[in-house]
Amino acid sequence: MKPGASDLGGMTPQKLEAWIKQKLGTPAPAKTRDYVARYVGAVKHEARKSDEQSRLEFWGLNMPTHRAAAKEVSARTKKEFGLNSKSLPENDRLQAQIAEWTLWLGVWNRTSNYDVRSVVLIWMSAKERLQLRRRQWKDLFAMAETIDNWALSDGLSMMIADVLENDPKLFSHFKKWNTSKNPWLRRQSLVGIYCYARFRKKPIAPGLTLGLLEKLLDDPHFYVQRGVGWTLREVDRIDAKLQRAFVKKHLHRISGVAWFAASELYQEKDRKALVTARKEHRTRNRK
């Protein structure tokens, strides 16, 4: 029997995953699947190393399809846990919300499908679950350990940045991630701090962020370097003077991969002057 309203009683992560897949519909044609797998997961990308390529299955579906599936399945699980009732006592509501969250988290933990994981992130990131996310922050941090592509990493970073802003003491976890053998945790140690700076009312002090950035300037992983550049740009939005002093100090250590984003907010004449200095330094070192 296909998963549907008739068999969702006693819902399990396995059943919910099957129902999400049903709502996602038919996978895209092979050409589209391969394109998305290469773009998002660097799958079979000749310029990406093995540890830079995702191991997930890609159906090649677009974000509107993911969002539509999340909306429809969310309505069903919300009803399943009695969360539509306005008369539900507050403590009972919280317990039901945690049970629903645990079910969706179970889907994340068991699936090997990128599109399904994307649907889970969309569900978790809904505004109505803000307080629940903050309460269940340990789950979000555990999810970071299972990431292997930039799209899911960035989606998770949006939630993690809010959690950190709400409880700055959690910065100690970012310090641990910063030295992890897992490159996606090293990336999260940077991107997860602000993501995006314009959303942060009380951002982590840029000086703390730059301390983590400096340790990863020479990181060999492509997507960590993308995170370095991206985070330098966000620091620039918060404290341009401090960021530009850091960039000048480490001008010749910042990789080409990180450079564009790091200097994105600079005036053109300032960027050109720094680019010239970088080129001259490379030329001298070749001699």
C-alpha positions in Angstrom: 0.0 0.0 0.0 1.3 3.5 -0.9 2.0 5.7 2.1 -0.9 8.0 2.7 -3.4 9.2 5.2 -4.6 5.6 5.9 -1.3 4.3 7.1 0.2 7.2 9.0 -1.2 6.1 12.3 1.7 5.1 14.6 3.9 7.1 12.3 7.6 6.1 12.1 10.5 7.8 10.4 10.5 5.1 7.7 6.8 5.8 7.0 7.3 9.5 7.0 10.2 9.3 4.6 8.2 7.2 2.2 5.3 9.7 2.4 7.7 12.7 1.8 9.0 10.9 -1.3 5.5 10.3 -2.5 4.7 14.0 -2.2 8.0 15.0 -3.9 6.8 12.9 -6.9 8.8 11.5 -9.7 12.6 12.2 -9.8 13.7 14.6 -12.5 15.2 13.3 -15.8 18.7 11.8 -15.5 20.3 14.9 -17.1 18.8 17.2 -14.5 19.6 14.8 -11.6 23.2 14.7 -12.7 23.4 18.5 -13.0 22.0 19.0 -9.5 24.3 16.3 -8.1 27.3 18.0 -9.6 26.3 21.5 -8.7 25.2 20.8 -5.1 27.1 17.7 -4.3 30.1 18.0 -6.6 29.4 14.5 -7.6 31.7 13.3 -10.4 33.2 16.9 -10.5 36.7 16.5 -12.0 38.0 19.4 -9.9 36.7 18.2 -6.6 38.5 15.6 -4.4 36.7 12.6 -3.0 36.0 14.2 0.4 34.5 17.1 -1.3 31.8 15.0 -3.1 28.4 14.1 -1.6 27.4 10.5 -1.1 23.7 11.3 -1.1 21.1 10.3 -3.8 19.9 13.3 -5.8 16.4 13.4 -7.4 17.2 16.8 -9.1 14.0 18.5 -7.9 13.7 22.2 -7.3 13.2 24.2 -4.1 9.5 25.0 -4.9 8.9 21.3 -5.1 10.7 20.7 -1.8 8.7 23.5 -0.1 5.4 22.2 -1.4 6.1 18.7 -0.1 7.2 20.1 3.3 4.0 22.2 3.5 1.7 19.2 2.7 3.5 16.7 4.9 3.8 19.2 7.8 0.0 19.7 7.8 -0.4 16.0 8.1 2.1 15.5 11.0 0.7 18.5 12.8 -2.7 16.9 12.7 -1.4 13.5 13.6 0.1 15.0 16.9 -3.0 17.0 17.7 -1.3 20.3 17.3 -4.2 21.9 15.5 -6.2 22.0 18.7 -6.2 25.4 20.3 -7.4 23.9 23.6 -4.3 21.7 24.0 -2.7 22.4 27.4 0.7 24.1 27.1 2.7 21.2 28.5 0.9 18.7 26.3 1.5 21.0 23.3 5.2 21.1 24.0 5.5 17.3 24.4 3.6 16.9 21.1 5.9 19.4 19.4 9.0 17.5 20.6 7.5 14.2 19.5 6.8 15.6 16.0 10.3 17.1 15.9 11.8 13.7 16.9 9.9 12.1 14.1 11.2 14.5 11.5 14.7 14.2 12.9 14.4 10.5 12.5 13.8 11.0 8.8 17.0 13.1 8.5 19.0 10.4 10.3 17.8 7.5 8.3 17.6 8.9 4.7 20.3 8.9 2.1 18.3 11.2 -0.2 19.3 14.8 -0.6 15.8 16.0 -1.6 14.2 14.4 1.5 16.8 16.0 3.7 16.1 19.3 2.1 12.4 18.9 3.0 13.3 18.1 6.6 15.4 21.3 6.8 12.5 23.4 5.4 10.2 21.9 8.0 12.6 22.5 10.9 13.3 26.1 9.8 9.7 27.3 9.8 9.1 30.4 11.9 6.6 28.6 14.2 9.5 26.3 15.3 11.9 29.0 16.4 11.6 28.3 20.1 11.6 24.5 19.5 14.8 24.8 17.5 16.5 26.7 20.3 15.3 24.0 22.8 16.5 21.2 20.5 19.9 22.8 19.6 21.8 19.6 20.4 19.9 17.9 17.5 20.9 20.6 15.1 24.5 20.4 16.2 24.4 16.6 15.8 23.0 17.0 12.3 26.0 19.1 11.4 28.2 16.0 11.8 26.2 14.3 9.0 26.5 17.0 6.3 28.4 16.4 3.0 27.3 19.3 0.7 27.1 23.0 0.8 23.4 23.4 0.2 22.3 21.4 3.3 25.2 22.9 5.2 24.1 26.4 4.6 20.5 25.6 5.3 21.5 24.2 8.7 23.8 27.2 9.3 20.8 29.5 9.2 19.3 27.7 12.2 22.5 27.3 14.0 23.4 31.0 13.8 20.1 31.9 15.5 20.8 29.3 18.2 24.2 30.8 18.8 22.9 34.3 18.9 20.3 33.2 21.4 22.9 31.5 23.6 26.5 32.8 23.0 27.9 30.2 25.4 27.5 27.7 22.6 30.5 29.3 20.9 32.6 26.7 22.6 31.2 24.1 20.2 32.4 26.2 17.3 35.9 26.2 18.6 35.8 22.4 18.7 34.4 22.2 15.2 37.1 24.6 14.0 39.8 21.9 14.6 37.6 18.9 13.6 38.9 16.3 11.0 35.4 16.7 9.4 35.7 19.5 6.8 32.0 20.2 7.0 32.3 20.9 10.7 35.2 23.2 10.1 33.1 25.0 7.5 30.2 25.2 10.0 32.5 26.7 12.6 32.6 29.8 10.4 29.4 29.9 8.4 27.2 29.0 11.3 28.3 32.1 13.3 26.3 34.7 11.4 24.5 33.3 8.3 23.6 36.1 7.5 24.9 39.1 9.4 21.9 41.2 8.4 19.7 38.8 10.5 21.8 39.1 13.6 20.7 41.7 16.2 23.4 40.7 18.6 26.2 39.1 16.5 29.1 37.3 18.0 32.1 39.7 18.4 34.0 39.8 15.0 37.3 39.4 16.9 36.2 36.0 18.1 35.2 35.0 14.6 38.5 36.2 13.1 40.3 34.0 15.6 38.6 31.0 14.1 39.1 32.3 10.5 42.8 32.7 10.9 43.2 29.0 11.8 41.5 27.9 8.6 43.1 30.3 6.1 45.3 27.5 4.8 42.7 24.7 5.0 43.0 22.5 1.9 39.3 21.8 1.5 37.5 23.7 -1.3 34.2 24.2 0.6 36.0 25.3 3.8 37.7 27.9 1.7 34.4 29.0 0.4 33.3 29.3 4.0 36.3 31.4 4.8 35.5 33.9 2.1 31.8 34.0 2.9 32.5 34.6 6.6 35.0 37.3 5.9 32.3 39.1 3.9 29.9 38.8 6.8 32.5 40.2 9.2 32.9 43.1 6.8 29.2 43.9 7.2 29.6 44.0 11.0 33.0 45.7 11.5 34.6 46.8 8.2 37.6 48.4 9.9 38.5 45.2 11.7 37.9 43.0 8.7 40.0 45.1 6.4 42.9 45.2 8.8 42.7 41.4 9.0 42.6 41.1 5.2 45.7 43.3 4.8 47.6 41.4 7.5 46.8 38.1 5.8 46.5 39.3 2.3 48.8 36.7 0.8 47.4 33.8 2.8 43.8 34.3 1.7 43.1 31.8 -1.1 41.8 32.6 -4.5 38.7 30.5 -3.7 38.0 32.8 -0.7 39.1 36.1 -2.1 36.1 37.1 -4.2 33.6 36.9 -1.3 36.1 38.3 1.2 36.5 41.5 -0.9 33.0 41.6 -2.3 32.0 44.8 -0.4 35.2 46.7 -1.1 35.2 49.7 -3.4 36.6 48.8 -6.8 39.7 50.9 -6.5 40.6 49.3 -3.1 40.0 45.8 -4.4 42.1 46.4 -7.5 45.0 47.7 -5.4 44.9 44.6 -3.2 44.6 42.3 -6.2 47.7 43.9 -7.7 49.6 43.4 -4.4 48.5 39.7 -4.4 49.7 39.3 -8.0 53.1 41.0 -7.3 53.6 38.8 -4.3 53.0 35.6 -6.3 55.3 36.8 -9.0 58.1 37.5 -6.6 57.7 34.1 -5.0 58.0 32.3 -8.3 61.4 33.7 -8.9 
